[in-house]
Amino acid sequence: RWGVKLETAHRAQDDAKACGELLLKMADKIDCFTLDQLLTKQKILEWQNAHSMALLKQQTSFRVNR
């Protein structure tokens, strides 16, 4: 899909190389150009997801219990 070649899957060096190539191809789409930026964005997205799930559980629980 992204045009990244993976010669030998599940071999550490090949997997790392493919991951790096994919990140370079996706950099402009995810607005991250360094590892620190990517890790920060990941933490933010994890928090947002957890927050959304908590709200959904609250809303669902409110409807079920009332």
GUSEFI-58937 format. One record per residue (C-alpha): x, y, z; residue in one letter. Coordinates in Angstrom, 2 decimals, decimal comma. Example, Ala and Ser with C-alpha at 12.3 -4.5 7.8 and 13.67 -1.06 7.14 Angstrom:
// residues 2
ATOM         u         v         w   kolke
ATOM     12,30     -4,50      7,80       A
ATOM     13,67     -1,06      7,14       S
// end
This chain:
// residues 66
ATOM         u         v         w   kolke
ATOM      0,00      0,00      0,00       R
ATOM      2,77      2,45      0,87       W
ATOM      5,39      0,93     -1,41       G
ATOM      7,65     -0,25      1,41       V
ATOM      9,52     -3,45      0,64       K
ATOM      9,95     -5,97      3,42       L
ATOM     12,43     -8,63      2,37       E
ATOM     12,27    -10,85      5,45       T
ATOM      9,38    -10,18      7,83       A
ATOM      9,95    -10,60     11,56       H
ATOM     13,71    -10,17     11,29       R
ATOM     14,72     -7,25     13,50       A
ATOM     16,86     -5,39     10,98       Q
ATOM     14,42     -5,79      8,09       D
ATOM     11,41     -4,86     10,23       D
ATOM     13,21     -1,77     11,57       A
ATOM     14,22     -0,67      8,07       K
ATOM     10,66     -1,11      6,75       A
ATOM      9,27      0,79      9,76       C
ATOM     11,68      3,67      9,16       G
ATOM     10,82      3,83      5,47       E
ATOM      7,10      3,85      6,29       L
ATOM      7,52      6,64      8,84       L
ATOM      9,41      8,74      6,32       L
ATOM      6,62      8,27      3,78       K
ATOM      3,97      9,14      6,38       M
ATOM      5,81     12,05      8,05       A
ATOM      3,90     14,81      6,28       D
ATOM      0,56     13,08      6,87       K
ATOM      1,09     12,61     10,62       I
ATOM      2,93     15,92     11,06       D
ATOM      5,89     14,30     12,83       C
ATOM      9,45     14,60     11,67       F
ATOM     11,41     13,36     14,68       T
ATOM     11,07     10,41     17,04       L
ATOM     10,34     12,78     19,93       D
ATOM      7,48     14,38     17,98       Q
ATOM      6,08     10,95     17,14       L
ATOM      6,24      9,76     20,75       L
ATOM      4,60     12,95     21,99       T
ATOM      1,81     12,63     19,43       K
ATOM      1,34      8,99     20,43       Q
ATOM      0,93      9,95     24,11       K
ATOM     -1,60     12,65     23,19       I
ATOM     -3,60     10,27     20,99       L
ATOM     -3,58      7,60     23,73       E
ATOM     -4,88     10,13     26,27       W
ATOM     -7,57     11,36     23,86       Q
ATOM     -8,67      7,79     23,18       N
ATOM     -8,80      6,93     26,88       A
ATOM    -10,75     10,12     27,59       H
ATOM    -13,24      9,37     24,78       S
ATOM    -13,72      5,81     26,06       M
ATOM    -14,30      7,06     29,61       A
ATOM    -16,95      9,50     28,37       L
ATOM    -18,61      6,79     26,31       L
ATOM    -18,70      4,46     29,32       K
ATOM    -20,17      7,24     31,46       Q
ATOM    -22,89      7,97     28,92       Q
ATOM    -23,68      4,28     28,41       T
ATOM    -23,71      3,61     32,14       S
ATOM    -25,97      6,62     32,72       F
ATOM    -28,53      5,37     30,20       R
ATOM    -28,46      1,79     31,50       V
ATOM    -28,76      2,70     35,17       N
ATOM    -31,53      5,26     34,82       R
// end
